[in-house]
Amino acid sequence: MIVGITGGIATGKSTVSRQFQTAGWRVIDADQVAKHVRDTSPVVKDALIKRLGPGLYASGRLDTRRLGQLVFADAAALHELNQLLQPLIRAEIIRQLHSIDSNKLVLDIPLLFEQGYQQLCDVIVVVAVDEDTQYRRLVARDSLSEREAHQRISAQMPLAEKVVRADWTIDNSCGRRQTARQAAWLMDFLEDKLSKEKCL
């Protein structure tokens, strides 16, 4: 069983994914895959310098904060970055899917719907919060201005649309304890379903 977990930025999907992982599910984290691809691919480095300038690597390493400021303020640059990174990310995710020996897998992917990963999943879970909570958490977590937070949220598919398209929604608006209870119930349900399918 492959469970796709997604949501908007700062809605708490990683918190839910970690709970699945603690319970024995194997997790492929698309953010970590993207970071690895972005930081190690010379093709990506050359393309970023050509498009956004050598200042991104002024310290010798990629300035990810500066990268975010540039691409989220420029829709064309963000599109080009996605066109560059997403095929490499997809190839690595699929490689990991084929190499992991487990019948309980989680794909933790922010852009699950945007990049068509729903085709790989048996179940899709969206972790959601109300809009005010999302803005507040994002500003606090990443030390962003309200304008920067708005740019990042606006760059993703509206959270309400993801909720409509998902099989399950976990509401993360009311604190970690309630979120943990919802995730635990869902895991029990999915594992029971998986167990019954084995017996058929």
C-alpha positions as CSV (number, residue, x, y, z in Angstrom):
1,M,0.0,0.0,0.0
2,I,1.3,3.4,-1.0
3,V,-0.1,6.3,0.9
4,G,0.5,9.8,-0.5
5,I,0.6,12.5,2.1
6,T,0.3,16.1,0.9
7,G,-0.9,19.5,2.0
8,G,0.0,23.1,1.8
9,I,3.2,24.6,3.0
10,A,3.3,24.8,6.8
11,T,0.1,22.7,7.2
12,G,1.9,19.9,9.1
13,K,2.2,17.1,6.6
14,S,5.7,16.2,7.8
15,T,4.4,15.8,11.4
16,V,1.9,13.3,10.1
17,S,4.5,11.5,8.0
18,R,6.8,11.2,11.0
19,Q,4.0,9.5,12.9
20,F,3.6,7.0,10.1
21,Q,7.3,6.4,10.1
22,T,7.4,5.9,13.9
23,A,4.7,3.3,13.4
24,G,6.8,1.3,11.0
25,W,5.9,2.8,7.6
26,R,8.7,3.5,5.2
27,V,8.6,7.2,4.1
28,I,10.0,8.8,1.0
29,D,10.3,12.5,1.6
30,A,10.1,14.5,-1.6
31,D,11.6,17.6,0.1
32,Q,14.7,15.6,1.1
33,V,14.9,14.1,-2.4
34,A,14.6,17.6,-3.9
35,K,17.3,19.0,-1.6
36,H,19.7,16.2,-2.5
37,V,19.1,16.7,-6.3
38,R,19.4,20.5,-6.0
39,D,22.6,20.4,-3.9
40,T,24.5,17.6,-5.8
41,S,23.6,18.0,-9.5
42,P,26.1,20.0,-11.5
43,V,23.4,20.4,-14.2
44,V,21.1,22.1,-11.7
45,K,23.9,24.3,-10.3
46,D,24.9,25.5,-13.8
47,A,21.3,26.2,-14.7
48,L,20.6,28.2,-11.5
49,I,23.7,30.3,-12.0
50,K,22.8,31.0,-15.7
51,R,19.2,31.9,-14.8
52,L,19.6,33.7,-11.4
53,G,23.3,34.7,-11.2
54,P,26.4,33.5,-9.4
55,G,25.4,35.4,-6.3
56,L,23.4,32.3,-5.3
57,Y,26.7,30.6,-4.6
58,A,28.6,33.5,-3.1
59,S,29.5,31.5,0.0
60,G,30.5,28.4,-2.0
61,R,27.1,26.8,-1.2
62,L,23.7,27.4,-2.5
63,D,21.9,30.2,-0.6
64,T,18.5,28.6,-0.4
65,R,16.9,31.6,1.3
66,R,18.0,33.8,-1.6
67,L,16.8,31.2,-4.1
68,G,13.3,31.2,-2.5
69,Q,13.2,35.0,-2.5
70,L,14.0,35.1,-6.2
71,V,11.8,32.3,-7.6
72,F,8.7,33.0,-5.5
73,A,8.8,36.6,-6.7
74,D,9.1,35.5,-10.3
75,A,6.6,33.1,-11.7
76,A,8.7,32.4,-14.8
77,A,11.8,31.6,-12.8
78,L,9.8,29.3,-10.5
79,H,8.3,27.5,-13.5
80,E,11.8,27.0,-15.0
81,L,13.1,25.7,-11.7
82,N,10.3,23.1,-11.5
83,Q,10.9,22.2,-15.2
84,L,14.5,21.5,-14.3
85,L,14.1,19.8,-10.9
86,Q,10.9,17.8,-11.2
87,P,12.0,15.1,-13.7
88,L,15.1,14.4,-11.6
89,I,13.1,14.3,-8.4
90,R,10.5,11.9,-10.0
91,A,13.3,9.6,-11.2
92,E,14.8,9.4,-7.8
93,I,11.4,8.8,-6.0
94,I,10.5,6.0,-8.4
95,R,14.0,4.5,-7.9
96,Q,13.4,4.5,-4.2
97,L,9.9,3.0,-4.6
98,H,11.4,0.1,-6.5
99,S,14.2,-0.5,-4.0
100,I,12.3,-0.4,-0.7
101,D,11.2,-3.8,0.5
102,S,8.0,-3.0,2.4
103,N,4.3,-3.2,1.9
104,K,3.7,0.0,3.9
105,L,5.0,3.0,2.1
106,V,4.4,6.7,2.4
107,L,5.1,9.3,-0.2
108,D,5.4,12.7,1.5
109,I,5.1,15.1,-1.4
110,P,4.0,18.8,-1.2
111,L,3.3,18.9,-5.0
112,L,1.6,15.5,-5.2
113,F,-1.3,16.7,-7.3
114,E,0.6,19.4,-9.2
115,Q,3.1,16.8,-10.4
116,G,0.8,13.9,-10.9
117,Y,2.0,11.6,-8.2
118,Q,-1.5,10.6,-7.3
119,Q,-1.2,7.9,-10.0
120,L,1.4,6.1,-7.9
121,C,-0.7,6.1,-4.7
122,D,-3.4,3.8,-3.4
123,V,-4.6,6.4,-0.8
124,I,-4.2,10.1,-0.7
125,V,-4.2,12.1,2.6
126,V,-4.2,15.8,2.8
127,V,-3.1,17.6,6.0
128,A,-5.0,20.8,6.2
129,V,-5.3,23.9,8.4
130,D,-7.3,27.1,8.1
131,E,-5.7,29.9,6.0
132,D,-4.9,32.2,9.0
133,T,-3.2,29.4,10.8
134,Q,-1.2,28.5,7.7
135,Y,0.0,32.1,7.2
136,R,0.9,32.4,10.9
137,R,2.8,29.2,11.1
138,L,4.7,29.8,7.8
139,V,5.8,33.3,8.9
140,A,7.0,32.0,12.3
141,R,8.6,28.9,11.0
142,D,10.6,30.4,8.2
143,S,11.0,34.0,9.5
144,L,9.2,35.4,6.4
145,S,7.4,38.6,5.8
146,E,3.7,38.4,5.2
147,R,4.3,39.2,1.5
148,E,6.9,36.3,1.2
149,A,4.5,33.9,2.9
150,H,1.7,34.9,0.6
151,Q,3.9,34.3,-2.4
152,R,4.8,30.8,-1.3
153,I,1.2,29.8,-0.5
154,S,-0.1,31.2,-3.7
155,A,2.5,29.2,-5.7
156,Q,0.8,26.0,-4.7
157,M,-2.6,24.5,-5.6
158,P,-5.3,25.9,-3.3
159,L,-5.5,23.8,-0.2
160,A,-9.3,23.6,-0.5
161,E,-8.9,21.9,-4.0
162,K,-6.5,19.4,-2.5
163,V,-9.0,18.5,0.2
164,V,-11.7,17.8,-2.4
165,R,-9.4,15.6,-4.4
166,A,-8.0,13.5,-1.4
167,D,-9.4,10.3,0.0
168,W,-8.8,11.5,3.6
169,T,-8.2,14.8,5.3
170,I,-6.4,15.3,8.6
171,D,-7.3,18.6,10.3
172,N,-4.1,20.0,11.9
173,S,-5.7,23.3,13.1
174,C,-6.2,22.3,16.8
175,G,-2.9,21.1,18.0
176,R,-0.6,18.1,17.8
177,R,-2.5,15.8,20.1
178,Q,-5.7,15.9,18.1
179,T,-3.7,15.6,14.9
180,A,-1.9,12.5,16.3
181,R,-5.2,10.9,17.2
182,Q,-6.5,11.4,13.7
183,A,-3.3,10.0,12.1
184,A,-3.3,7.0,14.5
185,W,-7.0,6.2,13.7
186,L,-6.2,6.4,9.9
187,M,-3.1,4.1,10.3
188,D,-5.2,1.5,12.2
189,F,-7.8,1.6,9.4
190,L,-5.3,1.3,6.6
191,E,-3.3,-1.5,8.3
192,D,-6.5,-3.4,9.0
193,K,-7.5,-3.0,5.3
194,L,-4.0,-4.2,4.3
195,S,-4.2,-7.2,6.6
196,K,-7.6,-8.2,5.2
197,E,-6.4,-7.9,1.6
198,K,-3.5,-10.3,2.4
199,C,-6.0,-12.9,3.6
200,L,-8.0,-12.9,0.3
